[in-house]
């Protein structure tokens, strides 16, 4: 069986969607003739921890670990709370403090491409021996953090390896990149590093067709779209008795669905039955501006903050909910973002309400698979219509999801596609 080296930052006990992709690929790769050797940091700074995921790591997989130096530990001396907030991806847009601006400027301009850059050189030196000892000819790097691609680049320059760069998210075109307060030098540096990776990697994997098109303008190298997916075999559960509308994952300022809140508020005022049955569930980090909007629209009595849920609890919540909410930032940069939660939503077989930018690839997928509806953020009239129609089906006991064609997103099928591409 041919060995491949997988270089990842997010790995159990890390929680959140970033860890799921390669945890599941590693699980199925041996079925397709590839034996993964996984390299991860020994002492990472994970903003979210889900210790139950450790049990999903196959016992047969060799895991290599080396220490990593991260600046978040030093920055925490100034403010532990603000440092953890930034490392979690929460960038405050309204009235940030001087310290928040300073930490963000340091993160964007002194740690290029990201705060894990100090792991690059030690990893290249260490992995040189691993490649020789294990007889490895294929290396996979997965980012973000995109500094891990620099490890692949360094190994490619020194050794005769086949390098596959996996981009779970775009690099310079991702929405939050503009919020890092980059100097012109830092912006150009990011662009140059991105181009270097795209030109030197032998093959590139992306999670959306939009990202593929962006990268094809930069590099002639083969690019394959392999989305995220689902893996869990679900047992039947009873639906919630309330009209539960659930959002899973971080709900930060950019995704704040103002049109949705307005539509819900109007329905609460106009429809007593809707008001009595409605329960909105938010699982994950919720930004301050979002909480303020909920209060401004007088919806506090209808919202439950569930906090971070373990993966098994997430699966249960999704399956029991009457309606699943899928949100994306309303911008040109995000139309190619396909949240990993979409595929678990599809697996849960509950109706989906997708709210995002015009031309959003994920929203089109929801409609394509007949899994629900897709709306624009500011289209309050359509949002009200969809919500009311969904609620009426709930009242009649006929609110079901008759999606089709979702089997292609099972992790085994996706891994088979990945193995063939590699």
N, C-alpha and C positions, 0 to 999 in steps of 0.2 A: 504493500500500500504506500502510495506517494505521500510524503510529509509536506505540510505547508505551515509556515510560521504566521500566526495571527497576532498583530500588535494592536492592543486596545487599551483605552484608559478606563472606560466604564465597564465594570465587571462585578458580579456579586461579591460583597453585600450591597453594592450600589443599587439604589432604587430608581424608578422612573423609566421612561421609554428608551433612553439611550443604551441601556444594558441589554435589552431584549433581543435586538437584531442579531448580534453575534453569539450570544448565549444559545440561541436557537439554531443558527447555522452550524455551530460547533457540534450540536447534538446530532444533526443529521448528515454531516459531511462524510463520516465513515461509510455510510450506506452507498456512497457514490465514489468510493475508491480514494478518498483523501483523508489523511490522518492529521488533524490539527494539533499544533503545539502552540499554546497561548502564552503571550508575554504581557504582563500587566504590572502596574506599580504596586509596591509593597505597602506603602503608607499614604494612600491617596486622600485628598480632601473632598469627600463626596457630600454634596449639599443634601442629598436624600439617601436614606439607608433602608433597605428591605432585606433583613437577614434571612427571610424564608427562601429567597432566590438562591442561596447557597446550596440548598438541597437539589436544585435543578442542574447543577454542574455535573456532567457525566464523570463517574469515577475513573474511567479509562483515559481521560484527557490529561496530558502533562501540562501543568501550569507553572510557568516561570515568573518569578517576581524579583524586582530590584527596587531599591529606595528611590524616591522622588523628592526633590526640593520644590516647594510651591510657595509663592509669595503671599498667599492668603493667610498663612500662619503669622507672617511678620505684620501684615496689614491689620490683623485682628488686634494687635497691641494698641492701635488707634481707636478702632471700634469693631468689636466682634460682631455685633448685629448687622452693621452696614456692610461689613466684609462678606458675611454669609449671604446677605441679600444679593450683592453683586455677583458672587460666585454661583448663585442659583439662577442667574439670568434675569433678575428683576432690576430694571433700570427705571428709576423714578423720573417721570417726565415733568411733573408740575412742582415747581419750587424746590429743586434739590438743594441740600445744604452745601456749604463750601467744602466740607469733608467728603461728601458724596461726589461732588464734581472732581475733587482732587484724586480720589481713589479710582474714579472712572478714567481720568486722564492718564494716570499711571498705568492702569490696566491696558489701555488702548495704545499707548505710545512707547512705553518702556518694555513691554512684554509682547513682542511680535513673533509669531502670530497670536500667541495666547499665553496664559500664565503657566503653562506646562512646558515651556521652551527649555527650561533647565534640565529636563529629562532627556533631551535629544542626544547630546554628545556622549554621556555615559552609556546610553542604550546602544548606540552604534558600536562602541567598543565592546560591550558585553555580548551583543548578539553576533558579532563576528565569530566568536568561539562556538556559540550555539549552532550557527549555520554549518560550520565545519564538523562539529561533533555529531550533529543529528542528520547530516547529509541532506540539508534543506536546499531546494532550488527555487521555491516559490514563497514569496513574502506578501502578506496582505496587511495594509494599514487601514484603519477605519477612523474617521474623524467627522465632526469635531470631538475633541480639540484637534485642530489641523496641524499642530506641532508634531503629531504622530506621523503625518505624511513626510515631515522632514527627516524622520528616522528612516523611512523607506527610501527617501532620496539619497541620504548619506550611504546607506547600504548598497544602493544601486550604483553609485559612483565608484565604489571600492570593489564590489564583488559581482560575479557573474550570476545574478539572480533574475528571476521573472517576478516583476513587482506589479501588484494589483492595488490601486488606490480606491477605497470605498468611501464615498461622500454621503453620509446620512443626511446632511444638510449642505446647502451651498456655502461658499466661502465669502467672497467679497460682495456678493449680491444679496446676502441674507439681510432681512429688515433691520436687525439691531446693529448692524455694522456701522450705519450712519450715526448711531447714538454714542459711539465710543470717543467722541471728541478728538478724532485723529488729526494730527498735523498733516500737511501735504506730503512730507517725507514718509510718515507712517503709512499713509494711504498708498503711496507708490510702492512701498516695501511689501505690503500685503499683496498688491497686484503682481509684483515680480515673483514672490514666493509661490503664489497660486499658479502662475504661468509655468514656473520651473517644474512644479509637481506634475502638472497636466502634460507637459512636453516630455518628461523623462519616464513617467510611469509607462509600463508596457500595455496595461489595460486599465480602464476606469469604470467603476460601478457607481450609479446614481440612483436616487429613489423616485425621480419624476422625469417626465418627458421634457418639461420646461427646463430643468437643470441640464439635461442632455443637450438641448439646443444651444444653451448658453456656452457650454464647454466645447461644443463642436465648432464654435466660432474662434476658439483659442488653439485647439489641438486637433491633429489628424488621427490621433490614437483611437483604437476601438473603444466605444462607450456602450455599456449595457444598462438598461433600466431594470432594476430588481427592487421592487417596492418592499416595504415592511409587510408583515402579515400576522396571522394568528396561528396558534398551536394547540390551544387548550380544548380538550374534550369536555363539553359542558353537560351537566346533569339538569334535568327539568326542575325549575323552581317556580313557586307561586308568584304571580305578578303583584306589585304593590296595589293596595286598594285605593290609595290616593292617586290623583293625576300627577305622577312624578315626572318632572323634566330634569334630567341629570346631565351635568357636564363633568367629565373626568379630566384631570390634569390642571396645570397652572392656568389661571385666568388673570392675566396681567393687564396693564393699562391699554396696550395696543389692541388687545382682543375685546375690550369692553364693549358689549353689544348694546349700545344705546337704543338702537331701533327696536331690538327685542324687548328691552325693559319698557319702552314706551308702549309697544303693542300689548304686552302683558298687563301693564297698568290700566290701559283702556278697557281690556276685556274684564279685568277684575271689577272695574267700576260699572260696566254695562251688563255683566252676566253673573248673577248671584250664585248659580250652580258652579260656574267656573271658579269663582272666588272661594267657595267652600272646599272644592276638591284639589285645588292647585298646591303643589309642593315642589319647589325648585331645590335641587341638591347640587352642591358644589364640592367636589372632591379634589383636594390639592391646594396649592398656594393661591390665595386670592389677594390681588393688589389693593392698596388703599383707595385708589380712585374708583375701582369697581365697587367696593363696599360703600363708598360715598354715593355712587349712582343708585345703588339698591335702596339706600335711605332716601335719596331725593325723589325716587319714583314711588315711595311709600310701599315698598315690597318686603320690608324686613320680616313681617309676620309669615311670609310665604317662602322664605329662604332658609335652608339648613346648610351650615358650613360643616362638612364632614371631616375636613382636614386631610392629611395624607393617609391613604388606605393601602394596605398590603395588596400585592397583586391578586391573590385569591379573593380578597374582599372586593376589589375592583370588578372582577369578573362577575361576582354575584350581584353587585349593584347594577351593572349594565344590563344583566339578564332580567332583573326584576322591574326595571324602570319602564314606564309607559312610553316615554319619548327620550331619545338621546340627542344632546346638543353638541354640535361640532362647530367650532369657531376658528376663524383666522383673521389676522390683521387686514384691514381694508387698504391695501396698497398694491402697486404694480409689482413690487419685489416679492410679494408673498403668493402670487397666483400659482406658483409651482410647488408650494409647500403642501405635502400630503401628510398630515399628522398620523403618527403610528397608531393612535387610538382608533382611527377610522376602521382598521381591519378587525380589531376586537369588537367594535360596534357591529360590523357586518356579521361576525361570528355569533354575536348575542341574539341576532334575529329580532331586534326591536327597531321600530321606525326611527329614522334619523332626520333631524332638522339641521342642515348645514347653512351657516351664515358666513360669508366671506366676500372677497373682492370679485369684481367682474372677470370672467374667464378663469375662475379658480378651478384647478385641475381636480382637486378633491371633491368639490361640489358636483362637478360633472360626473364623477365616478358614482356618487350617491344616486344620481338620477339614472345613469346608465344601467346600474344593477337593480333598479326599481326598489331601492332600499329606503327611500324617503324623498324629501324635498330640499331644494337649494335656493336660498334667497340672498339678496344683497343687504348690507347692513342698514341702509337708510330707507329701504322699501317697507315702511311700516304697514301699509295697507295689505301687502301680500303676506307679511308675517302674521298679521291678525287673521287673515283668511286661512292660512295653513294651520295655525294654532287652534282656531275654532273648529275646523274640519276634523282635526286630530282628536280634539276633546269630544266632539259629538260621537265619533267612532268608539272612544273610550266609554262614554255613557251607554252606548248600545251593546257594549261587550264584544265588539268586532274589530278592535284596534290590533292589527297584526301586520307583520312585515313579510311580504311575498317576494323577497329578493331572489336573484338568480345569478349564476356564474361566479360566485364568490369562492368556489373551491380552489381556483387558481392561486389564491393568496395564502393557502396553507403553507406553513414553514417548510414542510417536506418538499412540496412542489417548487417553491422558490429556491431551496437549497440545490435541488437537482439542476435548475437553470444556472445557478451560480457555478456549480461544479463543472458543467459543460463549458461555460465561458472561461473559467480559469484554465 
